[in-house]
Amino acid sequence: MAETTKYDLFIDELNTLEKQIYYFIQRGTEILESNQALNNRITLLERENDALKKKISEIESKVSKSFVNSENLFGNESFNLEEKEALKNKISELIARIDYHLRS
């Protein structure tokens, strides 16, 4: 009877070990799937980050080009010569009015 008890204890321990091994295998599989999903997400975010960096650099280059290429506030070809002169005259008139109001 003592031997059957030892045998039963041995079988119980083996069953417990088997359950633990099964649990660890399941948990390992879940972790691998989770890691794969996270790696996919990282890849996607890196692509989005690269695309955003390209957009930023394009916008920065456009802004820097507009500052470098523009001779006046409105750009090179916004107005013809007559319109530029008329605008200068209007600005001069407004400055004169402001000056008059400030002095009085």
Residue pairs with C-beta under 8 A, 6 or more apart in sequence:
66 75
69 75
69 76
70 76
72 78
72 84
79 87
